[in-house]
């Protein structure tokens, strides 16, 4: 068993401040060391094992203590796996936690530091997205032989990187996302005093409209009627998905929905992506689902699993219509035919709410108030008219012209 405990040194300096020490116990051994934090006793809680918020440097000090705790936790896991710990290894890990992790002064080291500096203050997928870009860059360097450094991240890199992505048939939006991540990291490095190539300012990341689908009202009604009473796994996912379609909540917000968010006929929730507080009306269809889960005891699963399971549900519902999916890579348009059930995922929920609400006559301003859209251009991207709806409207309008002429 490995354990870490913080306590105050018995000796105080002339200012009445005492060092916070730590005691790390493992394999019957004990190490006592200073954490590098010194303060007056009134600012430290022995019971809570933390620096109180009333201290001006509470966050920084508690981050230091948390790093030591994490190092101890990592070594406990290692102890369980290996059955033993090397004393020198223990000392190195604890010293690193106290002094802070050392990073290489290369682009790679700075990129790692950029991620770790921001991962606790940014949105949940920040670190995932940036680490994915970092791994892709490493693969690019390995497969092309183009050495990446602050000096070589220039227009030559920009062109070769795009060519490499296009050769991998990455969509232009995927490429734009990676360029955006690289440019953001480099601009952060610049603020840290690193000299970056002036070409970085010319790196462009242009987003293109996608053709993600939205479900129709009959689709939603079909999903509601689908009997999944013998499969609680899929029933749980189906009901969560429908609730998302009826509230326009993103999966990140839907998965943390609690009874406390509901008051009367409104869901009031702080949106994770925008930090905005939205009040969403509970329409009858959403109320039916909420009544089945009075404690909102949905089985919370990862978004990846949710996307996998909802496809399974939609396949059972018979969503077999062929959908032509298109995306561009460079100047080339890639076309791919998929069954409709394969195209359904968590992002379908908001598009479905917007599209169905618009189709039944709800005005755009009201829909935007519910979804939280501030910009009509962004809102319009969520509005997915079905081909049958467009065809019907076109035929009706042109038929009216013929009727007038015949009269």
Residue pairs with C-beta under 8 A, 6 or more apart in sequence:
1 25
1 26
1 76
2 24
2 25
2 26
2 27
2 72
2 75
2 76
2 79
2 85
3 24
3 25
3 26
3 72
4 22
4 23
4 24
4 25
4 68
4 69
4 72
5 22
5 23
5 25
5 49
6 20
6 21
6 22
6 23
6 35
6 44
6 46
6 49
6 65
7 20
7 21
7 22
7 23
7 46
8 18
8 19
8 20
8 21
8 41
8 44
8 46
9 18
9 19
9 20
9 21
9 34
10 18
11 18
11 19
12 18
12 41
13 38
15 40
16 40
17 38
17 39
17 40
18 38
18 39
18 40
18 41
19 34
19 35
19 37
19 38
20 34
20 35
20 37
20 38
20 39
20 44
20 51
20 61
20 65
21 32
21 33
21 34
21 35
22 32
22 33
22 34
22 35
22 65
22 68
23 30
23 31
23 32
24 30
24 31
24 32
24 33
24 72
24 90
24 94
26 75
26 76
26 79
26 85
26 90
27 79
27 84
27 85
29 87
31 90
31 91
31 94
33 94
33 98
34 98
35 64
35 65
35 68
35 98
36 64
36 98
36 99
37 51
37 61
37 64
37 65
39 51
39 55
39 61
42 52
43 51
43 52
43 54
43 55
43 58
44 50
44 51
44 52
45 51
45 52
49 65
50 62
50 65
51 57
51 58
51 61
51 62
51 65
52 58
55 61
64 97
64 98
67 97
67 98
67 100
68 94
68 97
68 98
70 97
71 93
71 94
71 96
71 97
72 94
74 93
75 85
75 90
75 93
78 85
79 85
96 102
101 116
103 109
103 110
103 112
103 113
106 149
107 148
107 149
107 150
107 153
107 189
108 134
108 138
108 148
110 185
110 189
110 192
110 194
111 130
111 134
111 185
112 134
114 130
114 185
114 188
114 189
115 126
115 127
115 130
115 131
115 134
117 188
118 126
118 127
119 126
119 127
123 272
123 273
124 252
124 272
129 177
129 181
130 181
130 185
133 177
133 178
133 181
133 182
136 178
137 148
137 182
140 146
140 148
140 161
140 164
141 147
141 148
143 164
144 160
144 164
146 152
146 157
146 160
148 157
150 186
150 189
150 194
150 195
150 196
150 197
151 197
152 197
153 182
153 186
153 196
153 197
153 199
153 200
154 197
154 199
154 200
155 199
155 202
158 179
158 199
158 202
158 203
161 178
161 179
162 175
162 179
162 330
165 174
165 175
165 178
165 329
166 175
166 329
166 330
166 332
169 329
169 334
170 329
171 327
171 328
171 329
171 334
172 206
172 208
172 327
172 328
172 329
172 330
173 207
173 208
173 210
173 327
175 205
175 329
176 205
176 206
176 207
176 208
177 205
179 203
179 204
179 205
180 205
182 203
183 200
183 203
183 205
186 196
186 200
187 196
187 200
189 196
190 196
208 327
208 328
209 381
210 327
210 381
211 325
211 326
212 343
212 347
212 348
212 351
212 384
213 323
213 340
213 343
213 344
213 348
213 351
213 384
214 348
214 351
214 352
214 354
214 355
214 356
214 382
214 384
214 386
215 223
215 245
215 344
215 348
215 352
215 355
215 356
216 355
216 356
216 359
216 386
217 356
217 359
217 360
219 317
219 319
220 242
220 245
220 285
220 352
220 356
222 317
222 318
223 238
223 241
223 242
223 313
223 314
223 317
224 242
224 285
224 288
226 238
226 313
226 316
226 317
228 234
228 235
228 238
228 313
228 316
229 235
232 299
233 299
233 309
234 309
234 312
234 313
234 316
236 298
236 299
237 301
237 306
237 309
237 310
237 313
238 310
238 313
239 289
239 292
239 293
239 298
240 254
240 255
240 298
240 306
241 306
241 310
241 313
241 346
241 349
242 285
242 289
243 249
243 254
243 286
243 289
243 290
244 250
244 251
244 254
244 346
244 349
244 350
244 353
245 348
245 349
245 352
245 353
245 356
246 283
246 285
246 286
246 289
246 353
247 254
247 267
247 280
247 282
247 286
247 353
248 280
248 349
248 350
248 353
248 354
248 370
248 371
249 257
249 267
249 269
249 280
249 349
249 350
250 271
250 272
250 273
250 346
250 349
250 350
251 303
251 306
251 346
251 349
252 272
252 273
252 303
253 269
253 271
253 272
254 349
255 298
255 300
255 301
255 303
255 306
256 272
257 267
257 269
257 296
257 298
258 296
259 294
259 295
259 296
261 267
261 268
261 269
262 268
262 282
262 290
262 296
265 281
265 282
266 279
266 280
266 281
266 282
267 279
267 280
267 282
268 277
268 278
268 279
268 280
269 277
269 278
269 280
270 276
270 277
271 277
271 278
271 372
274 372
276 372
278 370
278 372
280 370
281 370
282 290
290 296
301 309
303 346
306 346
307 345
307 346
310 344
310 345
310 346
311 341
311 342
311 344
311 345
314 340
314 341
314 344
315 339
315 341
317 341
319 339
319 340
319 341
319 344
320 339
320 340
320 341
321 339
321 340
322 337
322 338
322 339
322 340
323 337
323 338
323 339
323 340
323 342
323 343
324 335
324 336
324 337
325 335
325 336
325 337
325 338
325 343
326 333
326 334
326 335
326 336
327 333
327 334
328 334
350 371
350 382
351 382
351 383
351 384
353 367
353 370
353 371
354 367
354 371
354 379
354 382
354 383
354 384
355 382
355 383
355 384
355 385
355 386
357 366
357 367
357 370
358 364
358 367
358 383
359 385
359 389
364 376
364 379
367 373
367 379
368 374
368 376
368 379
371 379
371 382
373 379
373 382
